[in-house]
Amino acid sequence: MRVAVAAEAVEFRPKRIRLVAVLSAVFLVAVFTVVGLLLGDTPTGVIFRTSDQVAMVCLGVLLAGGILLLARPRVRADAEGVEVRNVVTVHRFAWTDVLHVSFPDGASWARLELPDDEYVSIMAVQAVDRDHAVAAVRALRELHRAATP
């Protein structure tokens, strides 16, 4: 698969982890909702109130929200630089600050190599996405090559 990149912007997001995260979040909310609804009819002698049932559903929603953070990574690049959004952090780099884009053997995701032996992981480009990851790394390398002397 060849990716033609000129001066336009490219954006990549992980594919497989997004699917897994969404399905897991839906499953968690469903399970906690069912458990919350069934909580009132227990023969243990414990009295669960409506607030306990609502809290159980809310707990499922909170856990699902945490799992959905895994679907957040994104990388955007254009002729001027690259923006890497991982689970929590967002970094913007000019191409002149980036030494090269790499995908080390055995690594889970690609990374931007920076001066002073530093790097930033690009969680949006994951090894499990195979061809999608290869296309993303090629596009980022081509933009980097075009922007640096």
C-alpha positions in Angstrom: 0.0 0.0 0.0 1.6 3.3 -1.1 0.5 6.5 0.5 0.9 9.7 -1.5 1.5 12.7 0.7 2.2 16.2 -0.5 1.6 19.2 1.7 -1.8 18.1 3.0 -2.4 17.1 6.5 -2.8 13.5 7.5 -4.5 12.0 10.6 -4.3 8.6 12.0 -6.1 6.8 14.8 -5.7 3.3 16.1 -8.3 0.8 14.6 -8.3 -2.4 16.7 -8.0 -0.8 20.2 -10.9 1.6 19.4 -13.2 -1.3 18.5 -12.1 -3.3 21.7 -12.5 -0.2 23.9 -16.0 0.6 22.6 -17.2 -3.0 22.9 -15.7 -3.3 26.4 -17.3 0.0 27.5 -20.8 -1.1 26.3 -20.3 -4.5 28.0 -19.4 -2.9 31.3 -22.3 -0.5 31.3 -24.7 -3.4 30.4 -23.3 -5.7 33.2 -23.3 -2.9 35.8 -26.9 -2.0 34.8 -28.1 -5.6 35.1 -26.3 -6.0 38.5 -27.8 -2.7 39.7 -31.3 -3.8 38.7 -30.9 -7.2 40.3 -29.4 -5.7 43.5 -32.8 -5.1 45.1 -33.9 -8.8 45.1 -31.2 -10.6 47.1 -32.1 -13.2 49.7 -29.0 -12.3 51.8 -30.9 -10.1 54.2 -29.0 -7.0 53.1 -31.3 -4.2 52.1 -30.2 -2.4 49.0 -31.9 0.9 48.3 -32.6 2.7 45.0 -29.5 4.9 45.6 -27.3 1.7 45.7 -28.7 0.6 42.4 -28.1 4.0 40.8 -24.6 4.1 42.2 -23.9 0.7 40.6 -25.0 1.9 37.2 -22.9 5.1 37.7 -19.9 3.0 38.6 -20.3 1.1 35.3 -20.5 4.4 33.4 -17.3 5.7 35.1 -15.4 2.5 34.3 -16.6 2.6 30.7 -15.4 6.2 30.4 -12.0 5.1 31.7 -11.8 2.4 29.1 -12.9 4.8 26.3 -9.7 6.8 27.1 -7.9 4.1 25.2 -9.7 5.1 22.1 -8.4 8.7 22.3 -5.0 8.5 20.7 -4.5 10.4 17.5 -1.6 11.8 15.4 -2.0 14.7 13.0 0.7 15.9 10.8 1.1 18.5 8.1 4.0 20.3 6.4 4.9 22.3 9.5 4.8 19.7 12.2 3.1 16.9 14.0 0.7 16.7 16.9 0.6 13.6 19.0 -2.4 13.0 21.3 -2.0 10.0 23.5 -4.3 8.8 26.3 -3.9 11.8 28.5 -1.2 14.1 26.9 -1.0 16.2 23.8 2.3 17.3 22.2 3.0 19.4 19.2 6.4 19.4 17.5 7.8 21.2 14.5 9.4 18.9 12.0 12.7 20.6 12.7 12.6 19.3 16.3 12.1 15.7 15.2 15.1 13.6 14.3 13.0 10.8 12.7 9.9 8.7 12.9 10.7 5.1 14.0 9.0 1.9 14.8 11.5 -0.3 16.7 11.3 -4.0 16.4 9.0 -5.5 19.1 7.5 -2.1 20.0 3.8 -1.8 20.5 3.6 1.6 18.8 5.7 4.1 16.7 7.6 7.0 18.2 9.1 10.3 17.3 12.8 10.4 18.0 13.8 13.8 19.5 17.2 15.3 20.4 19.1 14.3 23.5 18.0 10.6 23.2 14.4 11.5 24.0 11.3 10.2 22.2 7.5 10.5 22.3 5.4 7.4 21.7 2.7 7.7 19.1 0.0 5.4 20.5 -2.2 6.1 17.5 0.1 4.0 15.4 0.0 0.5 16.9 1.6 -2.7 15.7 -1.6 -4.6 15.9 -3.1 -2.5 13.1 -0.5 -3.9 10.7 -1.0 -2.3 7.3 -2.7 0.8 8.8 0.4 1.3 11.0 2.8 0.8 8.0 0.9 3.4 6.0 0.9 5.9 8.9 4.6 5.6 9.5 5.3 6.0 5.8 3.1 9.1 5.6 4.8 10.6 8.7 8.3 9.8 7.3 7.4 11.4 4.0 6.1 14.6 5.6 9.2 14.7 7.8 11.5 14.2 4.8 9.7 17.0 2.9 9.9 19.4 5.8 13.5 18.9 6.8 16.6 19.9 4.8 
